[in-house]
């Protein structure tokens, strides 16, 4: 579920961009919080993040308890490219650095950073990097990764603030979606118990 944003201007002066940012974020929040399906919520978050800062690529990593990634949702990457890579990342390098950090990481050239682990075969080249954790009440729910603004300029402080703000709303949306899934499972379990009890009572009465 993607939100169509105005992309006619790129990295303009902050004072000129502010109304556009507020409007875009308002529509983004409405889109993210309007769906209680966890898979669709995660995809919406990463699509919106990419569009808000007008990046070529974005991803949302969902961590395991052991610090690796159990899910990696992408936006902007052609399916043929994703298929050629062959596997999802394991959470090493800069992706792992974000898993260990509660603060954003913004780099003009990720290859110059000592934490960068390089790219596997068939991976598209990437240079600019912005990583932001999604944290709620001390629990890490995910990490947002963005690379390479369309205008080829580095990510700005405004970009970082915007994604940090989106991450706060995303944390609420993810928690709501997870709670909705738990309630659905509980309702299904209770319905199975009810049907089982009715069947049991019917058999007893027949006997």
Long-range contacts (C-beta under 8 A, 24 or more apart in sequence): 1-31, 1-35, 1-40, 1-43, 1-44, 1-47, 2-44, 2-47, 2-48, 2-51, 2-75, 3-27, 3-28, 3-31, 3-44, 3-47, 3-48, 3-51, 4-51, 5-51, 5-52, 5-54, 7-51, 7-54, 7-150, 10-54, 10-149, 10-150, 10-151, 10-153, 11-54, 11-149, 11-151, 11-153, 11-156, 14-156, 14-158, 17-158, 21-52, 21-158, 21-162, 24-51, 24-52, 25-52, 25-162, 25-165, 25-166, 28-52, 28-166, 28-169, 29-166, 29-169, 32-169, 32-170, 32-173, 33-169, 33-172, 33-173, 33-176, 35-177, 36-176, 36-177, 36-180, 37-177, 37-180, 38-174, 38-177, 38-178, 38-180, 38-181, 41-173, 41-174, 41-176, 41-177, 42-71, 42-73, 42-142, 42-174, 43-73, 43-75, 44-173, 45-134, 45-142, 45-144, 45-166, 45-170, 45-173, 45-174, 46-73, 46-74, 46-75, 46-144, 47-75, 48-166, 49-75, 49-144, 49-146, 49-163, 49-166, 50-75, 50-76, 50-146, 52-162, 52-163, 52-166, 53-130, 53-146, 53-149, 53-155, 53-159, 53-162, 53-163, 54-149, 54-150, 54-151, 55-128, 55-130, 55-146, 55-147, 55-148, 55-149, 55-150, 55-155, 56-147, 56-148, 56-149, 56-150, 57-124, 57-126, 57-146, 57-147, 57-148, 58-144, 58-145, 58-146, 58-147, 59-144, 59-145, 60-134, 60-142, 60-143, 60-144, 60-145, 61-89, 61-91, 61-95, 61-98, 61-99, 61-142, 61-143, 61-145, 62-141, 62-142, 63-91, 63-99, 63-140, 63-142, 63-143, 67-91, 67-96, 67-99, 67-100, 69-95, 69-99, 77-124, 81-122, 81-124, 84-122, 85-120, 85-121, 85-122, 85-123, 86-120, 86-121, 86-122, 87-120, 92-117, 93-117, 93-118, 94-129, 94-131, 94-145, 95-131, 95-143, 95-145, 97-131, 98-131, 98-132, 98-133, 98-143, 98-145, 99-140, 99-143, 101-133, 102-133, 102-135, 103-133, 104-130, 104-131, 104-132, 104-133, 104-160, 104-163, 104-164, 105-129, 105-130, 105-131, 106-130, 106-131, 106-154, 106-155, 106-159, 106-160, 108-154, 110-147, 128-152, 128-153, 128-154, 128-155, 129-155, 130-155, 130-159, 130-160, 130-163, 132-160, 132-163, 132-164, 132-167, 133-167, 134-167, 134-170, 134-171, 134-174, 135-167, 135-171, 136-171, 136-172, 136-174, 136-175, 141-170, 141-171, 141-174, 141-175, 142-170, 142-174, 144-170
